[in-house]
Amino acid sequence: MDETEFWEIVDSTREAAEGDPEDQAELLVDRLLQRDPESVLDFARHFEVRYNRAYRWDLWGAAWVLLGGASDDAFDFFRCWLIGQGREVFEGALHEPDSLADLLRDFDEEVDGDAEELGYAADEAYEQLTGVVAADLGIPAAPPEPEGTPVDFEDAQELARLYPRLTERFG
């Protein structure tokens, strides 16, 4: 599975779920169940690489603004959700986290920003297909600390300075 196919699966399941992360995860499992186990592992590798790439302080700050706070777990689930938004939103956010203000049509913190189930979809599909838990994917683990310069999440003025568009629109 190449990167284009990975993003096609992400996009088609998001569109079919009408943006609902839980429904998207269910549709993703269904879609992956139509593939062979190696393709499911390929999907899992693509997902995990992107999940690790998004482990950055500047994205955590954007998540903090959007969610009104973001614990370690909340940021993990946010990264899954960010991948679920598709290539344009994901890559745009990595390039400039404040651009999420322009890339997101709307954002409901009760539904959006939390897609824990997306992170487990490939594992669930693989286990259903094979009857066993997926082995190690063979990709480097995320660093122990987010990449970049730490952000003081408790400093509202600093967050407004770093994320002016997000703060204006969603803060």
Secondary structure, 3 states (H helix, E strand, C coil): CCHHHHHHHHHHHHHHCCCCHHHHHHHHHHHHCCCCHHHHHHHHHHHHHHHHHCCEHHHHHHHHHHHCCCCHHHHHHHHHHHHHCCHHHHHHHHHCHHHHHHHCCCCCCCCCCCCHHHHHHHHHHHHHHHCCCCCCCCCCCCCCCCECCCCCCCCHHHHHHHCHHHHHHHC
